Amino acid sequence: MKTIPIATVEDAPIKIGTRVLMRVDYNVPMTVDGEISDDKRMVDSLPTVRYLLERGARVILCSHFGRPDGKPEPQYSLRPVYEHLQELLPNVMVRFSEQTVGKAVEEQIETMPNGSVLLLENTRFTPDETANNPSFAKQLASLGEIFVNDAFGAAHRAHASTVGVASYLPGYAGFLMAREIEYLSKITDNPKRPFTVIIGGKKASDKLPLARKLADRADNVLVGGRIAQEWQDDGIKRRAKIYVAPDRGLDISLATVETWKPIIENSATIFWNGPLGQFDVDAKNGTGTRAVAQLVVNSHAVSVVGGGDTAAAVKDYQFTHVSTGGGAALEYIEGTTLPGIACLKQKGEK
């Protein structure tokens, strides 16, 4: 598929005082003590936030958090996220709204200084969010003059805050969204070859169809993790050579790593989705997964890693790009049109 150029925040008519409704993905993991254990998604949104602030915009952030049952639930409040956002933006006025829409929110926005931030409460505190209710979407959109979507991790969801608001506001991609599209498109459009796909994980129902679909585009497919144990040859001839790890332990063996080594070293493009074993059980496990990560990093390939568990498994390694969206990245790679991207303006569109 050929990626259509999307208009980015740099194409948006931002002026001093412009109200920008920005969808972020602050659905960050938390410890049992209520502390944020990984703020990557928040940190990755900051270049777009700072770009808007530098131009004097009033930035209104909205995000979901967890899976509340369409009603306010204290454990899913974004207040802890707000407190951490204050730490990430020490020289910026950051405020929090206990409501997502309504008169109280509108009054807060009216009193916002230019170059400041307001984080709204969890968009999923109403069933209207996931139902993409037009009335709720219009109410949310009324808070801004321009819509910026930087929540790639939620771009595969047609919700009010990801898609609905774009019916009422001109929509642009943030820098994080644009970067995701740029690097994932290197996989989908015309990857430099040899193109190698590494597929692991334990959800065979999700990963096996993806592996076979990518085998029609790639030159090599390396299969590990639990799905390697469930792999069956369907007898269909595909472009790629497929290498299924024979290991039945907690992780792929170093013998398998040695077999895969020349393939990885000679690759020009590598896409990796899914851990190759139970890397997080204890320090003794994950040696195979880590060894593969080191090979990928040492290669000269463009290396793109899918989000979710894969990102956690290889967080100590520097790849070309690590996606912030697990499910969204998979659907994009499969060729699915993501609604949170399709609703944005195209480059050059008035």
C-alpha positions in Angstrom: 0.0 0.0 0.0 1.1 3.6 -0.6 1.0 5.9 2.4 -1.0 9.1 1.8 0.9 12.2 3.2 -0.9 13.5 6.2 -1.0 17.2 7.2 1.0 17.7 10.4 0.9 20.2 13.2 3.5 22.2 11.2 0.8 22.8 8.6 -1.8 24.0 11.1 -2.5 27.8 11.4 -1.4 28.2 15.0 -1.5 31.7 16.4 -1.0 33.2 19.9 -4.1 32.2 21.9 -5.3 29.5 19.5 -7.2 26.8 21.4 -5.7 23.4 20.4 -7.6 20.2 21.4 -4.8 17.6 21.4 -5.6 13.9 21.7 -2.7 12.2 23.5 -2.3 8.6 24.7 -1.6 8.9 28.4 -2.8 5.4 29.1 0.4 4.6 30.9 1.2 1.6 33.1 0.9 2.1 36.9 2.3 0.2 39.8 0.1 -1.1 42.6 1.1 2.0 44.6 -0.3 4.3 41.9 3.1 5.3 40.5 3.7 5.6 36.8 6.1 2.8 35.9 6.8 3.8 32.3 6.2 7.4 31.0 7.4 6.8 27.4 4.1 7.8 25.9 4.0 11.0 27.9 7.6 11.9 27.0 7.0 11.1 23.4 4.1 13.6 23.2 6.2 16.5 24.6 7.7 17.7 21.3 4.3 18.4 19.9 3.1 20.0 23.2 6.2 22.2 23.3 5.8 23.2 19.6 2.3 24.4 20.3 3.3 26.2 23.6 6.2 28.0 21.9 3.6 29.5 19.5 1.5 30.8 22.3 -1.3 28.2 21.9 -3.6 27.2 24.7 -3.2 23.4 24.7 -6.1 21.3 25.9 -5.1 17.6 26.3 -7.5 14.7 26.3 -6.8 11.0 26.8 -8.4 7.8 28.0 -6.9 5.8 30.9 -7.7 2.2 31.6 -11.0 0.7 30.9 -13.6 2.3 33.2 -17.2 1.1 32.6 -18.4 4.3 31.0 -18.6 6.1 34.3 -16.2 8.0 36.7 -14.1 5.5 38.6 -11.4 7.0 41.0 -8.8 4.4 40.1 -8.9 5.6 36.5 -8.6 9.3 37.1 -5.9 11.1 35.1 -4.9 13.2 38.2 -1.7 11.1 38.8 -0.8 11.6 35.2 -1.5 15.3 35.5 0.9 15.5 38.5 3.6 13.8 36.5 3.0 16.0 33.5 3.7 19.0 35.8 7.1 17.5 36.5 7.8 16.9 32.8 6.9 20.6 32.1 8.4 22.4 35.1 8.3 25.8 33.4 4.8 25.6 32.1 1.5 26.3 33.8 -0.3 22.9 33.7 -3.9 22.6 35.1 -6.3 19.7 35.5 -10.0 19.6 34.9 -12.1 17.2 36.9 -14.6 17.2 34.0 -14.1 16.2 30.4 -16.7 18.6 28.9 -19.2 21.1 30.1 -19.5 24.7 31.4 -16.8 24.2 34.1 -14.3 23.1 31.5 -15.2 26.0 29.2 -14.7 28.5 32.0 -11.2 27.0 32.8 -10.2 27.4 29.1 -11.4 31.0 29.0 -9.0 31.8 31.9 -6.1 29.9 30.5 -3.0 32.0 29.8 -1.5 31.7 26.4 1.2 29.1 26.3 -0.3 26.9 29.1 -1.8 23.4 29.3 -5.1 22.0 30.5 -5.4 18.2 30.9 -9.0 17.0 30.8 -10.3 14.1 32.9 -10.5 10.6 31.4 -12.6 10.6 28.1 -13.9 7.1 28.9 -15.7 8.4 32.0 -18.8 8.4 29.7 -20.0 5.6 27.3 -20.3 8.3 24.7 -16.6 8.2 24.1 -16.3 4.6 22.9 -19.7 4.8 21.1 -18.4 7.9 19.2 -21.5 9.7 20.1 -21.8 12.8 17.8 -23.2 15.0 20.5 -20.3 14.2 22.9 -17.8 14.6 20.0 -19.3 18.0 19.1 -19.2 19.1 22.8 -15.5 18.0 23.0 -14.6 19.7 19.7 -16.2 23.0 20.9 -13.3 23.3 23.4 -10.8 23.9 20.6 -10.3 25.6 17.3 -7.9 23.0 15.9 -7.6 19.3 16.5 -4.2 17.6 16.8 -4.0 13.8 17.1 -0.8 12.5 18.6 -2.3 9.3 20.1 -1.1 6.6 17.7 -1.7 4.0 20.3 -5.5 4.7 20.0 -5.6 5.4 16.3 -7.2 2.1 15.5 -10.2 3.1 17.7 -13.1 5.1 16.1 -13.9 6.9 19.3 -15.3 10.4 19.9 -11.9 11.9 20.9 -9.9 10.2 18.1 -12.3 10.4 15.2 -15.6 12.1 16.1 -14.0 15.5 16.9 -12.4 15.7 13.4 -15.9 16.1 12.0 -16.1 19.5 13.6 -12.5 20.7 13.7 -9.6 20.6 11.1 -7.4 17.7 12.2 -3.6 17.4 12.0 -1.1 14.8 13.1 1.3 15.5 15.9 5.0 14.8 15.7 4.6 11.4 17.4 1.8 10.4 15.0 3.8 11.6 12.0 6.9 9.6 13.2 4.9 6.5 13.6 3.5 6.8 10.1 6.9 7.6 8.7 8.7 4.5 10.1 5.8 2.0 9.8 5.5 3.1 6.2 9.0 2.0 5.6 7.6 -1.5 6.3 4.4 -1.3 4.3 5.4 0.8 1.2 8.7 -0.2 -0.2 11.0 -1.7 2.4 14.8 -1.9 1.6 15.8 -5.5 1.1 16.6 -7.9 2.4 13.5 -7.4 4.5 13.3 -9.6 7.6 10.3 -10.0 10.0 10.7 -11.3 13.5 7.4 -12.5 15.0 6.9 -13.8 18.5 4.5 -13.6 21.4 1.8 -15.9 22.6 -1.4 -14.8 20.9 -1.3 -17.2 18.0 -4.7 -16.2 16.8 -3.4 -12.6 16.2 0.2 -13.3 15.2 -0.1 -16.3 12.9 -2.3 -14.5 10.3 0.1 -11.5 10.5 3.2 -13.7 10.0 1.7 -15.3 7.0 0.6 -12.0 5.5 4.1 -10.5 6.0 5.6 -13.6 4.5 4.2 -12.5 1.2 6.1 -9.2 1.4 9.3 -10.0 3.3 12.4 -12.0 2.4 12.7 -13.8 5.7 10.3 -14.5 8.6 11.8 -15.6 11.9 9.2 -17.2 14.2 9.7 -17.6 18.0 7.8 -17.5 21.2 4.7 -19.6 21.8 3.4 -19.1 18.3 6.5 -21.1 17.0 5.1 -24.1 18.9 1.7 -23.7 17.1 3.1 -22.9 13.6 1.9 -25.3 10.9 2.8 -25.1 7.3 -0.3 -24.3 5.3 1.3 -25.5 2.1 1.0 -22.1 0.4 4.2 -20.9 -1.4 5.2 -17.4 -0.2 7.9 -15.0 -1.0 9.8 -15.3 2.3 11.9 -18.1 3.7 10.3 -19.0 7.0 12.5 -20.1 10.0 10.5 -21.5 12.9 12.4 -21.8 16.2 12.4 -25.4 17.4 12.8 -24.4 21.0 10.3 -25.5 23.6 11.8 -23.7 26.7 11.0 -20.3 28.2 13.0 -18.5 25.6 14.6 -19.2 22.2 18.0 -20.9 22.6 21.4 -19.4 21.8 21.7 -22.2 19.1 18.6 -20.7 17.3 20.1 -17.2 17.7 23.3 -18.5 15.9 21.1 -19.9 13.1 19.3 -16.5 12.7 22.5 -14.4 13.1 23.6 -14.2 9.4 20.0 -13.5 8.3 19.7 -10.5 10.7 23.2 -9.2 10.0 22.5 -9.2 6.2 19.1 -7.5 6.5 18.4 -3.9 5.4 15.0 -3.6 7.0 13.8 -5.5 10.2 10.3 -5.4 11.7 9.9 -7.1 15.1 6.7 -7.8 16.9 6.3 -10.1 19.9 8.8 -11.3 22.5 10.6 -14.6 21.7 10.1 -16.0 25.1 9.3 -15.3 28.7 11.9 -12.5 29.0 10.4 -11.1 32.2 10.2 -14.2 34.5 13.6 -13.6 36.0 17.1 -12.5 35.1 18.1 -16.0 33.9 15.4 -16.0 31.2 15.3 -13.8 28.1 18.9 -14.4 27.1 17.8 -15.5 23.6 15.5 -12.5 23.2 18.2 -10.1 24.4 20.8 -11.7 22.1 18.5 -11.2 19.1 17.9 -7.6 20.2 21.7 -7.0 20.2 22.1 -8.5 16.8 19.3 -6.2 15.4 20.9 -3.2 17.0 24.3 -4.1 15.7 23.0 -4.5 12.1 22.9 -1.6 9.7 19.2 -2.3 9.1 16.3 0.1 9.6 14.8 -1.6 12.7 11.2 -1.0 13.7 9.7 -2.6 16.8 6.0 -3.0 17.5 4.7 -1.7 20.8 3.3 -3.4 23.8 5.2 -6.4 25.2 7.8 -6.2 22.5 8.8 -2.7 23.5 9.0 -3.8 27.2 11.2 -6.8 26.2 13.8 -4.6 24.3 13.5 -1.3 26.2 17.3 -1.3 26.9 18.2 -1.3 23.2 18.3 1.5 20.7 16.3 0.7 17.6 15.5 3.0 14.7 12.0 3.2 15.9 9.9 1.7 18.8 6.2 2.1 18.2 4.0 3.5 21.0 1.0 1.4 19.8 0.9 -2.4 19.9 -2.5 -3.1 18.3 -2.4 0.0 16.2 1.0 -0.9 14.8 -0.1 -4.4 13.9 -3.2 -3.2 12.1 -1.2 -0.5 10.3 1.4 -3.1 9.1 -1.4 -5.4 8.0 -2.6 -2.7 5.7 -5.7 -1.7 7.7 -6.8 2.0 7.4 -6.7 3.3 10.9 -9.7 5.6 11.6 -7.7 7.9 13.8 -5.4 8.7 10.8 -8.0 8.6 8.0 -9.9 11.5 9.6 -7.0 13.9 9.5 -6.3 16.4 6.8 -4.0 15.4 3.9 -0.9 17.3 2.9 -1.9 20.3 0.8 -5.6 20.0 1.6 -7.3 23.3 2.3 
